Amino acid sequence: MVGGSAEIAVADVTAEADAALSPIATAVGEAWAAELVRTLRANQREIIGAWPGTMREARMRVLARLHRHLDLDLLDELARLVTVAARREWHQVSQPDPEQ
């Protein structure tokens, strides 16, 4: 059962890293939404409809913030947290899309 123990140890390390990185991912998402809102307002554009960001962009922002290699599963989880936080911030200021 050496393989089983190694898998459990890796899962524990990943869970600990995830817990430590979750607040960072949330902050990245909040900053991303704020940045996009500022840019749109500076260009006199409206904030309308659903969050426009993608998971690919979220992954890139996680990697840019952490400056290190991440396990793909952890990267995806952090990108999901980034997206949830960004979407939450976006919906606080966006108006419904009148065309939908």
Backbone as CSV, one residue per row, in Angstrom:
resi,resn,N_x,N_y,N_z,CA_x,CA_y,CA_z,C_x,C_y,C_z
1,MET,0.810,-1.205,0.000,0.000,0.000,0.000,0.849,1.263,0.000
2,VAL,2.045,1.192,-0.473,2.892,2.368,-0.527,2.298,3.409,-1.462
3,GLY,1.780,2.977,-2.619,1.177,3.908,-3.572,0.002,4.637,-2.962
4,GLY,-0.847,3.945,-2.208,-1.999,4.562,-1.570,-1.593,5.635,-0.586
5,SER,-0.557,5.372,0.199,-0.071,6.354,1.169,0.464,7.592,0.469
6,ALA,1.182,7.377,-0.617,1.733,8.509,-1.366,0.613,9.362,-1.943
7,GLU,-0.443,8.725,-2.448,-1.565,9.482,-3.008,-2.266,10.292,-1.928
8,ILE,-2.433,9.717,-0.742,-3.069,10.439,0.364,-2.201,11.614,0.779
9,ALA,-0.890,11.413,0.835,0.024,12.493,1.218,-0.043,13.634,0.208
10,VAL,-0.081,13.304,-1.076,-0.179,14.335,-2.104,-1.500,15.082,-1.976
11,ALA,-2.587,14.357,-1.725,-3.892,14.995,-1.556,-3.883,15.934,-0.362
12,ASP,-3.239,15.529,0.744,-3.158,16.384,1.928,-2.380,17.661,1.635
13,VAL,-1.251,17.533,0.944,-0.440,18.706,0.604,-1.228,19.642,-0.305
14,THR,-1.930,19.063,-1.294,-2.730,19.873,-2.205,-3.835,20.600,-1.452
15,ALA,-4.497,19.913,-0.537,-5.574,20.539,0.241,-5.029,21.674,1.097
16,GLU,-3.864,21.472,1.721,-3.259,22.525,2.541,-2.867,23.723,1.679
17,ALA,-2.274,23.448,0.522,-1.876,24.528,-0.378,-3.106,25.281,-0.862
18,ASP,-4.157,24.543,-1.166,-5.390,25.159,-1.628,-5.958,26.081,-0.559
19,ALA,-5.964,25.624,0.683,-6.486,26.439,1.780,-5.660,27.713,1.951
20,ALA,-4.367,27.609,1.803,-3.496,28.774,1.953,-3.621,29.727,0.768
21,LEU,-3.906,29.185,-0.408,-3.963,30.006,-1.615,-5.358,30.546,-1.929
22,SER,-6.370,30.011,-1.293,-7.744,30.440,-1.568,-7.951,31.942,-1.362
23,PRO,-7.476,32.526,-0.257,-7.656,33.977,-0.098,-6.941,34.785,-1.180
24,ILE,-5.809,34.276,-1.630,-5.081,34.960,-2.706,-5.900,34.899,-3.990
25,ALA,-6.459,33.723,-4.295,-7.268,33.571,-5.502,-8.485,34.494,-5.451
26,THR,-9.103,34.592,-4.291,-10.263,35.478,-4.137,-9.857,36.926,-4.388
27,ALA,-8.735,37.334,-3.837,-8.249,38.704,-4.040,-7.920,38.968,-5.504
28,VAL,-7.355,37.978,-6.181,-7.048,38.115,-7.610,-8.339,38.343,-8.397
29,GLY,-9.373,37.565,-8.079,-10.649,37.723,-8.775,-11.286,39.081,-8.528
30,GLU,-11.261,39.526,-7.288,-11.836,40.824,-6.953,-11.085,41.948,-7.670
31,ALA,-9.767,41.852,-7.694,-8.953,42.868,-8.375,-9.193,42.856,-9.881
32,TRP,-9.366,41.670,-10.442,-9.631,41.535,-11.874,-10.934,42.234,-12.239
33,ALA,-11.976,41.977,-11.476,-13.264,42.618,-11.751,-13.160,44.133,-11.605
34,ALA,-12.507,44.589,-10.550,-12.353,46.027,-10.332,-11.571,46.675,-11.473
35,GLU,-10.540,45.992,-11.934,-9.727,46.503,-13.047,-10.580,46.641,-14.313
36,LEU,-11.370,45.627,-14.597,-12.202,45.664,-15.800,-13.273,46.755,-15.700
37,VAL,-13.879,46.882,-14.542,-14.892,47.921,-14.347,-14.261,49.307,-14.520
38,ARG,-13.085,49.528,-13.923,-12.389,50.818,-14.070,-12.095,51.113,-15.537
39,THR,-11.619,50.113,-16.257,-11.280,50.290,-17.667,-12.519,50.649,-18.485
40,LEU,-13.607,49.928,-18.264,-14.830,50.215,-19.007,-15.359,51.605,-18.694
41,ARG,-15.349,51.964,-17.436,-15.837,53.295,-17.052,-14.940,54.397,-17.605
42,ALA,-13.641,54.170,-17.611,-12.703,55.154,-18.159,-12.952,55.372,-19.649
43,ASN,-13.438,54.350,-20.312,-13.757,54.439,-21.733,-15.231,54.760,-21.970
44,GLN,-15.911,55.188,-20.915,-17.320,55.556,-20.949,-18.194,54.447,-21.538
45,ARG,-17.871,53.227,-21.143,-18.665,52.068,-21.564,-19.476,51.569,-20.380
46,GLU,-20.610,50.974,-20.672,-21.495,50.477,-19.631,-21.046,49.099,-19.146
47,ILE,-21.372,48.818,-17.900,-21.121,47.501,-17.313,-22.457,46.775,-17.371
48,ILE,-22.590,45.899,-18.351,-23.867,45.243,-18.627,-23.660,43.746,-18.781
49,GLY,-24.602,42.993,-18.234,-24.662,41.559,-18.492,-23.733,40.725,-17.627
50,ALA,-23.531,39.512,-18.092,-22.762,38.512,-17.350,-21.268,38.836,-17.343
51,TRP,-20.575,38.247,-16.396,-19.126,38.393,-16.276,-18.472,37.949,-17.589
52,PRO,-17.622,38.796,-18.175,-17.030,38.474,-19.473,-15.736,37.657,-19.419
53,GLY,-15.196,37.416,-18.238,-13.917,36.718,-18.127,-14.031,35.226,-18.428
54,THR,-12.895,34.615,-18.771,-12.854,33.186,-19.087,-11.968,32.445,-18.093
55,MET,-12.119,31.137,-18.064,-11.258,30.307,-17.211,-9.800,30.407,-17.656
56,ARG,-9.575,30.507,-18.929,-8.197,30.636,-19.427,-7.549,31.908,-18.870
57,GLU,-8.299,33.007,-18.896,-7.785,34.258,-18.332,-7.548,34.110,-16.830
58,ALA,-8.457,33.430,-16.150,-8.311,33.226,-14.711,-7.042,32.432,-14.403
59,ARG,-6.787,31.376,-15.172,-5.557,30.596,-14.975,-4.323,31.468,-15.170
60,MET,-4.335,32.292,-16.210,-3.186,33.167,-16.474,-2.978,34.145,-15.321
61,ARG,-4.044,34.649,-14.748,-3.921,35.584,-13.630,-3.394,34.899,-12.373
62,VAL,-3.810,33.657,-12.149,-3.281,32.893,-11.011,-1.777,32.709,-11.181
63,LEU,-1.365,32.269,-12.356,0.060,32.024,-12.595,0.868,33.311,-12.500
64,ALA,0.327,34.391,-13.014,1.032,35.676,-12.949,1.190,36.144,-11.511
65,ARG,0.195,35.890,-10.683,0.241,36.325,-9.278,1.181,35.470,-8.439
66,LEU,1.166,34.149,-8.681,1.928,33.245,-7.819,3.357,33.004,-8.281
67,HIS,3.637,33.226,-9.527,4.992,33.068,-10.061,5.613,31.709,-9.745
68,ARG,4.820,30.652,-9.882,5.369,29.317,-9.660,4.549,28.276,-10.402
69,HIS,5.154,27.111,-10.571,4.470,26.004,-11.234,3.443,25.415,-10.276
70,LEU,2.256,25.127,-10.795,1.204,24.535,-9.979,0.708,23.254,-10.634
71,ASP,0.321,22.306,-9.810,-0.359,21.121,-10.300,-1.606,21.589,-11.054
72,LEU,-1.917,20.933,-12.172,-3.031,21.381,-13.006,-4.366,21.383,-12.269
73,ASP,-4.584,20.379,-11.409,-5.834,20.351,-10.642,-5.922,21.543,-9.690
74,LEU,-4.814,21.859,-9.042,-4.786,23.005,-8.136,-4.968,24.302,-8.920
75,LEU,-4.313,24.410,-10.062,-4.460,25.597,-10.906,-5.916,25.785,-11.314
76,ASP,-6.565,24.712,-11.726,-7.965,24.807,-12.124,-8.855,25.214,-10.950
77,GLU,-8.594,24.657,-9.776,-9.391,25.009,-8.597,-9.205,26.480,-8.236
78,LEU,-7.971,26.945,-8.269,-7.714,28.357,-7.968,-8.344,29.256,-9.023
79,ALA,-8.299,28.849,-10.278,-8.926,29.630,-11.354,-10.436,29.701,-11.150
80,ARG,-11.031,28.614,-10.672,-12.474,28.639,-10.374,-12.771,29.640,-9.255
81,LEU,-11.933,29.651,-8.233,-12.122,30.612,-7.140,-11.971,32.047,-7.634
82,VAL,-11.000,32.276,-8.498,-10.805,33.601,-9.094,-12.057,34.020,-9.850
83,THR,-12.584,33.110,-10.657,-13.756,33.414,-11.471,-14.987,33.688,-10.610
84,VAL,-15.183,32.889,-9.573,-16.327,33.104,-8.671,-16.233,34.480,-8.013
85,ALA,-15.063,34.835,-7.530,-14.884,36.138,-6.878,-15.084,37.283,-7.872
86,ALA,-14.525,37.142,-9.061,-14.672,38.185,-10.081,-16.131,38.331,-10.493
87,ARG,-16.795,37.208,-10.693,-18.206,37.242,-11.087,-19.063,37.909,-10.005
88,ARG,-18.771,37.582,-8.752,-19.523,38.171,-7.637,-19.355,39.697,-7.629
89,GLU,-18.125,40.161,-7.781,-17.867,41.607,-7.797,-18.523,42.267,-9.009
90,TRP,-18.446,41.631,-10.157,-19.022,42.149,-11.392,-20.537,42.330,-11.236
91,HIS,-21.188,41.329,-10.681,-22.650,41.387,-10.553,-23.121,42.448,-9.558
92,GLN,-22.233,42.906,-8.705,-22.600,43.981,-7.781,-22.752,45.320,-8.494
93,VAL,-22.097,45.467,-9.642,-22.146,46.751,-10.353,-22.770,46.664,-11.745
94,SER,-22.937,45.468,-12.274,-23.445,45.353,-13.652,-24.963,45.487,-13.706
95,GLN,-25.405,45.943,-14.836,-26.831,46.047,-15.125,-27.249,44.851,-15.963
96,PRO,-28.502,44.435,-15.863,-28.969,43.333,-16.712,-28.858,43.682,-18.191
97,ASP,-28.584,42.693,-18.996,-28.491,42.898,-20.437,-29.905,43.035,-20.995
98,PRO,-30.246,44.203,-21.566,-31.614,44.411,-22.059,-31.953,43.540,-23.272
99,GLU,-30.955,42.999,-23.914,-31.198,42.170,-25.099,-31.425,40.715,-24.757
100,GLN,-31.361,40.372,-23.492,-31.563,38.958,-23.124,-32.789,38.772,-22.298
